[in-house]
Amino acid sequence: MSTNIRLFYPVLLASAFTFGAFAAQAETFGILHTFTGAPDGAYPVYNELTLDKGKLYSTTPNGGDADAGVVFQLTTQGKEKVLYTFTGGTDGANPNGGVLRDPATGNIYGTAAAGGDAGNGVLFRLKKNGAYTVLHNFDGTDGQAPIGSLVRDEAGNLFGVAMAGGETSAGTVFEWTAGGEFHVVHEFNGNDGAGPSATLTRDSSGNLYGVTQFGGDDGFGNIFKIASDGTFTTLYSFTGGNDGGNPQGGLARDAEGNLYGTATYDGAHGKGIVYRLKPNGKFSLLYTFLGADDGQYPTGDLLRTDTGDLYGTTSYGGGSPGNGTAWRLSTKGKFALLHSFGGGEADGAYPHAGLIQAGRDKYYGIAHSGGGGAGIVYSLTK
C-alpha cells in the first residue's frame, strides 16, 4: 500500500459531462440564523442538519459558554434554542457531526470528537427534558475522534464512525445497541481504509456503506460495505487520478443499489468529482469540478431526491472570493449552480456540510462562517 501524506482534517483545527457548460439557477438564498459564538455556538464544519417535525437540529464544534460547542434547535422561522452546552470536560467537547433525533421519544443522540474521560470523545444522549448522559467514553482502542452523524436501524441500534483509534489508529465503525452495549463493528488497518469521516448509509437489509479518506490500495481512500453479519468488503479504492481521491462526504443510495458520492480531491482538474458505483462494481464519473464558478472540494454528505437529482456543496471555489457553492446534478449529468457563497454579512462562506431537503422546493444547509458572525444556517428555495 502506498502512503498518501496529504492530511485533511476538518477546518477546526473525465466523463462526458465533465467539460460542458453548466446552468446557473435563480434559487432564493436566505440566512435563517447567524451564529454569534456565545452562547449559541460557532464555526460549524461537518455538522449536518437534521429536520424533524418542522425543526432543525445539529451541533457546532465551537462556541457556547466554554467554547467547546453546543447542541441547538432552530425553527424554520429562524428561532434558535440552545439545548446543551459542552463544558469541554468529561461531558465531551467539539462535536463535529449532526445529531439523530428519535421521533418517538424526542431524545437526541450524537458524538463529540474530543473530551470525555480519556479525551478521545464521547457518544451522548440528550433527553427531551434536557437531561444529558454520556453513553460511551472512547478510550482510543475502540476509536478516537468520532465524527459525522449516527444512523439507526429498526431495532434502535445506533451506528457511527471514529476517524482515528483502534489497534492501528486507522479508525473504527461502532455500534451502540438498543440494550445499551457498545461494540466495535470494524477496525480499519490502513490496507482496508483509514480515517472514516462520513456518515454511514444503511440499506433495508441492514448493510452499512461508507468511505474512508485514506488507505486502500493506493492510499487515497475507499468505498466499503459492512454486511449485517459483520463481513467487510472494499467496493472501490480511489487512485488519486481522474477518479478522485480522499472522499469525506457520506453516500447516497438508490432503489437499484447504486451508490452516489463525491471525492474531495483530485480528478482531472484536481478539484474533486461526483461519481456513481453500481452494485456490480462499475465506477462512473458523473461530474468533475473545474475549480471555477462551479466550486471545488466537495466535503459534505450527498443528497439524492425522489427525482434522482443529486444535491451537494463545495467547501471552496465558486469564483471570487471562492467561498464555496451549492449545486445540483441531474440524472443526465447536467450541473446547475444553485448558489455561490459570497461571505460577508449578507451571505455565508465555506459550506463543508451538505444539504437536506424539506418539501419539494426547499433545502437547508449550514456554513462554517459568514453572516457577519461565526457561521450560518441558510435556506435555498426554488
C-alpha positions as CSV (number, residue, x, y, z in Angstrom):
1,M,0.0,0.0,0.0
2,S,1.4,3.4,-1.0
3,T,1.2,6.2,1.5
4,N,-0.7,9.4,0.8
5,I,0.8,12.1,3.0
6,R,-1.9,14.8,2.4
7,L,-3.7,15.4,5.7
8,F,-7.3,16.6,5.6
9,Y,-8.9,17.3,8.9
10,P,-11.9,19.5,9.4
11,V,-11.4,23.2,9.5
12,L,-11.4,23.1,13.2
13,L,-8.0,22.8,13.8
14,A,-13.3,12.6,-17.1
15,S,-16.8,11.8,-18.1
16,A,-18.9,13.1,-21.0
17,F,-20.5,15.5,-18.6
18,T,-17.2,16.9,-17.3
19,F,-16.3,19.7,-19.6
20,G,-19.5,21.2,-20.8
21,A,-21.1,24.5,-19.8
22,F,-23.5,24.4,-16.8
23,A,-26.6,26.2,-15.9
24,A,-26.9,28.8,-13.1
25,Q,-30.2,28.6,-11.2
26,A,-32.1,31.5,-9.8
27,E,-32.5,30.0,-6.3
28,T,-33.6,32.2,-3.5
29,F,-31.0,32.2,-0.7
30,G,-31.8,33.2,2.8
31,I,-30.0,33.3,6.1
32,L,-32.0,31.6,8.8
33,H,-29.6,32.1,11.6
34,T,-26.2,33.6,12.2
35,F,-24.1,32.1,15.0
36,T,-22.6,34.6,17.4
37,G,-20.1,32.4,19.2
38,A,-21.5,32.6,22.7
39,P,-23.9,31.3,23.8
40,D,-25.3,29.9,20.6
41,G,-22.3,28.2,19.0
42,A,-19.7,28.9,16.3
43,Y,-18.0,27.7,13.2
44,P,-19.9,24.5,12.1
45,V,-17.9,22.1,9.9
46,Y,-19.3,18.6,9.2
47,N,-22.3,19.4,11.4
48,E,-25.1,18.3,9.1
49,L,-28.6,19.4,9.8
50,T,-31.5,17.1,10.8
51,L,-35.1,18.1,10.2
52,D,-37.7,16.6,12.5
53,K,-41.3,17.8,12.9
54,G,-40.6,21.2,11.4
55,K,-37.5,21.9,13.4
56,L,-33.8,21.8,12.6
57,Y,-31.2,20.2,14.9
58,S,-27.5,20.0,14.9
59,T,-24.3,20.9,16.8
60,T,-21.4,23.3,16.4
61,P,-17.8,22.3,17.4
62,N,-17.0,25.7,18.9
63,G,-18.8,28.4,20.7
64,G,-21.0,28.2,23.7
65,D,-20.0,29.4,27.2
66,A,-16.9,27.2,27.3
67,D,-16.1,27.4,23.5
68,A,-16.5,23.6,23.4
69,G,-19.6,23.5,21.2
70,V,-23.4,23.3,21.6
71,V,-26.4,21.2,20.6
72,F,-29.1,23.5,19.1
73,Q,-32.6,23.6,17.8
74,L,-33.8,26.0,15.1
75,T,-37.3,26.6,13.8
76,T,-37.8,27.1,10.1
77,Q,-38.7,30.7,11.0
78,G,-35.2,31.2,12.5
79,K,-35.8,31.0,16.2
80,E,-32.9,29.2,17.9
81,K,-32.7,27.4,21.2
82,V,-29.5,26.1,22.7
83,L,-30.3,22.6,24.1
84,Y,-27.0,21.8,25.6
85,T,-23.6,23.5,26.0
86,F,-20.5,21.3,26.3
87,T,-18.1,22.1,29.1
88,G,-15.1,20.5,27.4
89,G,-14.6,18.1,30.3
90,T,-16.0,14.7,31.0
91,D,-19.2,15.5,29.0
92,G,-17.2,15.9,25.8
93,A,-16.1,18.7,23.5
94,N,-16.1,19.8,19.9
95,P,-19.0,17.8,18.3
96,N,-18.2,17.6,14.6
97,G,-21.3,15.9,13.2
98,G,-25.0,16.2,13.1
99,V,-27.4,14.6,15.6
100,L,-30.0,11.9,15.3
101,R,-33.4,12.5,16.9
102,D,-35.7,9.7,17.9
103,P,-39.2,11.0,16.8
104,A,-40.9,8.7,19.3
105,T,-39.2,10.0,22.4
106,G,-37.6,13.2,21.3
107,N,-34.2,12.0,22.5
108,I,-31.2,13.3,20.6
109,Y,-28.1,11.1,20.0
110,G,-24.7,12.3,18.8
111,T,-21.0,12.3,19.4
112,A,-18.4,14.8,20.5
113,A,-14.9,14.5,18.9
114,A,-13.0,15.3,22.0
115,G,-13.3,15.4,25.8
116,G,-14.7,12.6,27.9
117,D,-12.8,10.6,30.5
118,A,-9.9,9.8,28.1
119,G,-10.1,12.9,25.9
120,N,-10.9,10.8,22.9
121,G,-14.5,11.8,22.5
122,V,-17.9,10.6,23.7
123,L,-21.2,9.2,22.5
124,F,-24.1,11.0,24.2
125,R,-27.9,11.2,24.6
126,L,-29.8,14.3,25.3
127,K,-33.3,13.8,26.5
128,K,-36.3,16.0,25.6
129,N,-36.3,17.3,29.2
130,G,-32.6,18.4,28.8
131,A,-31.0,15.6,30.8
132,Y,-27.6,14.8,29.3
133,T,-25.9,11.4,29.5
134,V,-22.6,10.2,28.3
135,L,-23.4,6.7,26.9
136,H,-19.8,5.8,26.0
137,N,-16.3,7.2,26.5
138,F,-13.9,6.4,23.7
139,D,-10.7,5.1,25.1
140,G,-8.6,5.0,21.9
141,T,-8.7,1.3,21.5
142,D,-12.3,1.4,20.4
143,G,-12.0,4.6,18.4
144,Q,-10.9,8.2,18.7
145,A,-12.5,11.4,17.4
146,P,-16.0,10.2,16.4
147,I,-17.3,12.3,13.5
148,G,-20.3,12.6,11.3
149,S,-23.9,11.7,12.2
150,L,-25.2,8.5,13.6
151,V,-27.6,6.1,11.7
152,R,-30.3,4.0,13.4
153,D,-31.9,0.7,12.5
154,E,-35.4,-0.5,13.1
155,A,-34.4,-2.1,16.4
156,G,-33.0,1.2,17.7
157,N,-29.3,0.3,17.4
158,L,-27.0,3.2,16.5
159,F,-24.0,3.1,14.2
160,G,-21.2,5.6,13.6
161,V,-17.6,6.1,12.8
162,A,-14.5,7.3,14.6
163,M,-11.9,8.7,12.3
164,A,-8.9,7.5,14.4
165,G,-8.2,5.0,17.1
166,G,-8.2,1.2,17.1
167,E,-5.1,-1.0,17.0
168,T,-3.5,0.7,14.1
169,S,-5.0,4.2,14.8
170,A,-6.8,4.0,11.4
171,G,-10.4,4.4,12.8
172,T,-13.4,2.3,13.6
173,V,-17.0,1.6,12.8
174,F,-19.0,1.2,16.0
175,E,-22.5,0.2,17.3
176,W,-24.4,1.3,20.4
177,T,-27.2,-1.3,20.9
178,A,-30.7,-0.5,22.0
179,G,-29.8,-2.5,25.1
180,G,-27.0,-0.2,26.0
181,E,-23.9,-2.1,24.8
182,F,-21.0,-0.7,22.8
183,H,-19.4,-2.8,20.1
184,V,-16.6,-2.2,17.6
185,V,-18.1,-3.4,14.3
186,H,-14.9,-2.9,12.2
187,E,-11.4,-1.8,12.9
188,F,-9.6,-0.3,10.0
189,N,-5.9,-1.3,9.4
190,G,-4.9,1.0,6.5
191,N,-5.0,-1.6,3.8
192,D,-8.8,-1.7,4.0
193,G,-9.0,2.0,4.5
194,A,-8.2,4.6,7.1
195,G,-9.8,7.8,8.5
196,P,-13.5,7.3,8.1
197,S,-15.1,10.7,8.5
198,A,-18.5,10.5,6.8
199,T,-22.0,9.5,7.9
200,L,-22.8,5.8,7.1
201,T,-25.6,4.8,4.8
202,R,-27.8,1.8,5.6
203,D,-30.0,-0.3,3.4
204,S,-33.1,-2.2,4.2
205,S,-31.1,-5.4,4.7
206,G,-29.0,-3.9,7.4
207,N,-25.9,-3.5,5.3
208,L,-23.7,-0.4,6.0
209,Y,-21.9,1.6,3.4
210,G,-19.3,4.3,3.9
211,V,-16.0,5.9,2.8
212,T,-12.5,6.4,4.2
213,Q,-10.4,9.4,3.5
214,F,-7.1,7.4,3.3
215,G,-5.8,3.9,2.9
216,G,-6.9,1.4,0.4
217,D,-4.8,0.1,-2.5
218,D,-3.3,3.5,-3.4
219,G,-3.7,5.4,-0.1
220,F,-6.4,7.7,-1.4
221,G,-9.4,6.2,0.4
222,N,-12.1,3.7,-0.5
223,I,-15.8,2.8,-0.6
224,F,-16.7,0.0,1.7
225,K,-19.6,-2.2,2.7
226,I,-20.2,-4.0,6.1
227,A,-22.8,-6.7,5.8
228,S,-25.4,-7.3,8.5
229,D,-23.3,-10.3,9.7
230,G,-20.2,-8.0,10.0
231,T,-18.4,-9.1,6.8
232,F,-16.3,-6.2,5.5
233,T,-15.8,-5.6,1.7
234,T,-13.9,-3.0,-0.1
235,L,-16.1,-1.9,-3.0
236,Y,-13.7,0.5,-4.7
237,S,-10.3,2.1,-4.0
238,F,-9.6,5.6,-5.3
239,T,-6.4,6.1,-7.2
240,G,-6.0,9.8,-6.8
241,G,-6.3,10.2,-10.6
242,N,-9.3,11.1,-12.7
243,D,-11.4,9.1,-10.3
244,G,-10.7,11.5,-7.5
245,G,-9.3,10.9,-4.0
246,N,-9.8,11.3,-0.3
247,P,-13.6,11.3,0.0
248,Q,-15.0,13.0,3.0
249,G,-18.8,13.1,2.4
250,G,-21.5,10.5,3.0
251,L,-23.0,8.4,0.3
252,A,-26.5,8.4,-1.2
253,R,-28.1,5.1,-2.4
254,D,-31.0,4.4,-4.8
255,A,-33.5,1.6,-5.0
256,E,-31.3,-0.3,-7.5
257,G,-28.4,-0.3,-5.1
258,N,-26.3,2.3,-6.9
259,L,-24.2,4.4,-4.6
260,Y,-23.5,8.0,-5.3
261,G,-20.8,10.1,-3.7
262,T,-18.1,12.7,-4.0
263,A,-14.4,12.6,-3.8
264,T,-13.0,15.8,-2.2
265,Y,-9.7,16.0,-4.1
266,D,-8.1,15.0,-7.4
267,G,-10.0,14.3,-10.6
268,A,-8.9,15.7,-13.9
269,H,-8.6,19.2,-12.6
270,G,-7.6,18.3,-9.0
271,K,-10.8,19.8,-7.5
272,G,-12.9,16.8,-6.8
273,I,-15.6,14.7,-8.5
274,V,-19.1,13.2,-8.3
275,Y,-19.4,9.5,-9.0
276,R,-21.7,6.5,-9.2
277,L,-20.8,3.0,-8.1
278,K,-23.1,0.2,-9.4
279,P,-23.7,-3.0,-7.5
280,N,-21.6,-4.9,-10.0
281,G,-18.6,-2.6,-9.0
282,K,-18.6,-0.4,-12.1
283,F,-17.4,3.1,-11.2
284,S,-18.6,6.0,-13.3
285,L,-17.7,9.7,-13.2
286,L,-20.8,11.9,-13.3
287,Y,-19.1,15.3,-12.9
288,T,-15.6,16.6,-12.5
289,F,-15.3,20.0,-10.8
290,L,-13.4,22.6,-12.7
291,G,-12.5,24.7,-9.7
292,A,-14.1,27.8,-11.3
293,D,-17.7,29.0,-10.9
294,D,-18.8,25.5,-10.1
295,G,-16.7,25.3,-7.0
296,Q,-14.0,22.9,-5.7
297,Y,-13.5,20.4,-2.9
298,P,-16.9,18.8,-2.0
299,T,-16.9,17.5,1.6
300,G,-20.5,17.2,2.8
301,D,-22.9,14.3,2.7
302,L,-24.6,13.9,-0.7
303,L,-28.4,14.3,-1.0
304,R,-30.4,12.3,-3.6
305,T,-34.0,13.4,-4.1
306,D,-37.0,11.4,-5.4
307,T,-36.4,12.7,-8.9
308,G,-32.9,11.2,-8.8
309,D,-31.2,14.5,-8.8
310,L,-28.1,14.9,-6.6
311,Y,-27.6,18.0,-4.4
312,G,-24.3,19.0,-2.7
313,T,-21.9,21.7,-1.7
314,T,-18.3,22.6,-2.3
315,S,-16.2,23.9,0.5
316,Y,-14.4,26.4,-1.7
317,G,-14.4,27.9,-5.1
318,G,-17.4,29.4,-7.0
319,G,-15.5,32.3,-8.4
320,S,-14.2,35.3,-6.5
321,P,-13.9,35.3,-3.5
322,G,-14.0,31.5,-3.6
323,N,-16.2,30.8,-0.5
324,G,-17.9,27.7,-1.9
325,T,-21.1,26.7,-3.8
326,A,-24.3,24.8,-3.6
327,W,-25.2,22.7,-6.7
328,R,-27.5,20.2,-8.3
329,L,-26.6,17.4,-10.7
330,S,-29.3,15.9,-12.8
331,T,-29.8,12.2,-13.6
332,K,-28.3,13.0,-17.1
333,G,-25.2,14.7,-15.6
334,K,-26.3,18.3,-16.1
335,F,-24.7,20.5,-13.5
336,A,-26.6,23.5,-12.1
337,L,-25.1,26.1,-9.8
338,L,-27.7,26.9,-7.1
339,H,-25.7,29.4,-5.1
340,S,-22.2,30.9,-4.9
341,F,-21.3,31.9,-1.4
342,G,-20.0,35.5,-1.1
343,G,-19.2,35.7,2.6
344,G,-19.8,39.0,4.5
345,E,-22.9,39.9,6.5
346,A,-25.4,39.1,3.7
347,D,-24.1,35.6,2.9
348,G,-22.2,32.6,4.2
349,A,-18.8,31.0,3.5
350,Y,-17.3,27.5,3.3
351,P,-20.2,25.1,3.5
352,H,-18.4,21.9,4.5
353,A,-21.7,20.2,5.3
354,G,-24.2,19.0,2.7
355,L,-27.9,20.0,2.1
356,I,-31.1,18.5,3.5
357,Q,-34.5,18.6,1.8
358,A,-37.7,20.0,3.4
359,G,-40.5,19.5,0.9
360,R,-40.2,19.6,-2.8
361,D,-38.6,23.0,-3.3
362,K,-36.9,23.8,0.0
363,Y,-33.4,23.0,1.1
364,Y,-31.4,23.8,4.2
365,G,-27.7,23.9,4.9
366,I,-25.0,25.1,7.3
367,A,-21.9,27.1,6.6
368,H,-18.7,27.5,8.5
369,S,-18.5,31.3,8.6
370,G,-20.2,34.3,7.1
371,G,-23.3,36.2,8.1
372,G,-21.1,38.8,9.8
373,G,-20.6,36.2,12.6
374,A,-19.4,32.7,13.3
375,G,-21.3,30.8,10.6
376,I,-24.9,30.5,9.4
377,V,-27.8,28.2,8.8
378,Y,-29.3,29.0,5.4
379,S,-32.1,28.1,3.1
380,L,-32.4,27.6,-0.7
381,T,-35.9,27.9,-2.3
382,K,-36.8,27.3,-5.9
